[in-house]
Amino acid sequence: MDVQKLIALAAIVEVGSMTRAAEQLGYTQAGLTYMMNSLENELGLCLLDRSHSGVRLSESGRQLMPEIRRFLRSYDSLEAAIQSCKEAQSSTLRIAAVDSVSQRWLPEAIARLRAEYPHVHVSIASESPMVINNWMKDGSVDLAVTDRAWTSKELGWVSVFKDPFRGVFPQGVVMGSSVPLERFSAEAVILPDYRQNVDVPRIFKKHHIDVTYTNDRMNNRSVLAAVSAGLGVTIMPQLELDYYAVPNVAALPLEPSQYRELG
């Protein structure tokens, strides 16, 4: 999900006009309209009600806006933490992140930092939440973006984003717009991340659901390809799914809803 789209949405809501928001952000009105249409298509929700008198939030938009504003405040805090090293000549900022964050968010933020402060060296490491937690505790890294469920309470925490988990099935297997967790008890479940994934077993254990795992050891793209071929099903967070374009799979919300809190 492009953070700039969320920033633009917040600006539109604040001024109540696409035209004024476009002027404020330095976009053309057509460009801003395209961004909002793209965001709505990405989320599968109508966020804005448009009329000749202006724009206002839809019912879905009103429900999501508090979380969006909270996320933008946290995102600003993340950027501020990165930029706090700008005065340190020839210093290295050591950042750790879970894979989906290092793929989706960090590259753009680090590129801007390096362009503006070329003297600041940035080291990025991608790892599992448990390893990142140990790195933070022993001082191996200065900053991390990780999963709260696996982060020690004594570490400082700023919530950034709630990333929903999706049930991933071959296209056409599940009828409806969501899938109950109990459905997985009748399926062969493929664990992502070379079977090192800890979120999926945690979800099933929490809800007392017994499932059968395959013996496959594959990366996420291979897992999705296996699901596409009908070899099993899986659960992945939305940020991971956004990164991969695999045909013939359906990614559906879980019942009850499951999230990982990133921060």
N, C-alpha and C positions, 0 to 999 in steps of 0.2 A: 504494500500500500504506500503510495507516494505521499510523504508528509506535506509537500507543497499544496496538494489538493485539499488537505484538511485545513491548512492555514488559510487558503482561499475561501473555503466554506465558512470559517469563523469570521472572516472579514465581511462576507456578504451578509451574514446574520447581524453583525454589529451595525452596519450602515443601512441595511434594509433595501439595498439596490444593487443590481448587477453592474450598472453603469458606474456608480460611485466607487464600488469595490474594485472594478477594473482599473479606474484611474488611480486609486490609492495603491494598488499592487503593481502598477506598471504593465498591465496586460491590455490587449484589445478586448472589447466586450465579447467578440466571437471566440477568442481564445479562452476566456474565462468560462463561457458557456460550454465549450468543448470539455474543459477540465471537470466541470460539475457533472456533465452527462457521463463522462468516463468514470468518475467516482461512483455515481449511482449504478452504472452497469456493473462495476467491479463488486459492489456490495450486494447487488440484487435488490436494492431498496430505493424508493423515492424519498429524497431528503428535503426537497424544496418544492413548495407550491408557488407557481409563477402566475402572475396576472398583470394587467395593464397598470395597476397601482403599485406594483413592486413585487418583491419576493418575501416569503416567510417560510419558516420551517414546517414541514409536514409532521404528521403524528410520529412517524418513525424518526424524523430528524430531531423532534423535541425529546424523544427518549434517549437518543444517542449523544446529543450535544453536551451534556455534563461530562460524559466519559471522554469525548473528543477534546474538550477544553482541558480536562485533567491530563490527558495524554500530551497535549501541546505544551503545558507548563512543565511537565516532566522532561519532554524532549529538549526544551530550552535549558533545563538544568543540566542535562547530559552534555549539550554543546558548551555550556558555560564551564563545566568541569574539565572538558577537553582543552578549552582555550585558556584555562588558568595557568597552563604551562608556557604561555607565549613569551613571558619575560625570561624564562630560563634558557640561556644560550647553550647550544650543543647538548641539550638534555634529551632524554628518551622517555616518552610516555608509553608505559606498558599496559596494553588493553587486552583483556580476554573477553570472549563472547561465545555464546552458543552459535552453532552453524548458521541457523536461519537469520540471526541478527548480523553476523559477519558478512553474509551474502546480500542482505536486503538494505540494511541501514548504514553500517559503518563505512563502506567505501566512499559514499558521497560526502559524509561528514569529514572523513580523514583527508579526502582530496581538497576540500575547501580549507581545512586547517593547514595543510602543507603549502597550498598556494599563497596563503596570507602570511604564514609564519614558517618560512623554509628552514629556519634554524632549529625547529623542533622536530626531532626524529620520533616516529611512531612505530612501535612494535605491536603487531596484532597476532593473537593466538586463538584458534578455535578449538574448543574442547567440550566435554560433557559438563553438565552443571556440578556434579560431584567433584571433578578435578578442579574446576574453576573455583569452587568454594575453598578447597585446600590451598590453591594459589593465593587467594585473597588473605587467608588466615596467616600464611607464612611470609607474606610480603613479596611474592614472586611477581605480582602484577599490581599496578596502581589503581586500576579502574576495571570494572567488569559489567557486562550486560548479560544477565543470566536468569534462571528460573528460581522464583522465590521459594518454591517447595523444597529446594535442595540447598538453600543458603542459610548459614548459621545466624542465629538471632543476634549475636553480638556484633555482626557487621552492619554498617550503615546501609539503609535501603531507601531508594526513591522509586516508587512504582511508575512504570512507563506505559505498559500496554497489557491488556488481557487478550491473549491469543487463543481463540477457540479451537478445540480439537474437532476433527471431522472423521466420520466413518467412511472408509474408501472401499467401494465395491465395484465389480465389473458393471459396465453400463447396462441398465435394464433389469438387473437382478432385484433391486429394491424398488417397490412401488411406494410413492409418497414422497414428502419433502423432508423427512427425517428418519432416523433409524434408532430403535431402542437398543440399549446396551445388551439386553438379554439375547438379541439376535445373534451376537457373536459366539454364544455358547454352542451354536449349531454349525459354526464355520471353522475352517482352518485359518488361524490368525498368523500372519507373517509379521515378525518384529522388525521395525526399521533399524537402521544404523548398525548393521552387522550383529544384531541381537544384543547390542549394548544399551538399547533403549530401556529406560526405567519408568517413563510416564505411563506407558500402556499397561504394564502389569499393576502399577499403582491404582489406575482407574478401575480395573476389574476387581482388585482386592478390596478397594473401598466399598464397592457395591456387591460384594460377595457373589461374583459371577465366575464360574469355572469355565475356562476356555482351553482349547487345544492349540498349542503353538507348533508351527512347522520347524524343521531343523535347518531352514535356510539361513545363510549368513551373507546378506547383501546390503549394498548401499541403498539410499532412499530411491534413487531413480530406478534401480533394478527391482526393488520391491514393487513400485508402481507398475512397472512393465509386467511383473508376474501377476499382479491383480488384474491388469488389462487382459491377460491371457486366460483368466479364470482359474489361476492356481491357488487362490486364497484371497483373504481380505486383510485390511490393516486399519490402523488409526494414526493420523498425523495431524500436527497443528497446521492451521491455515497458512501461516507464513512459509512453512516448508512447501506446501502444495502450490502456493503462488509462484515459487521458483521453478517448478517443473511443469513442463507442458507434455502430458502423457494422454493420448487419446483413449477413448473407450473405457473410461473410469468415471464413476459418480462419487463426488465428495459431499456427504450429507451431514447436517447437524446431528449431534447425538441427543438422545433422550435418556436421562436428564442431561442438560448441557454441561460440558466439561471445558475447563480453561486451564491454561498455564499463565501465571502472572510474571511478566518480564519486567526487569528493573535493574 
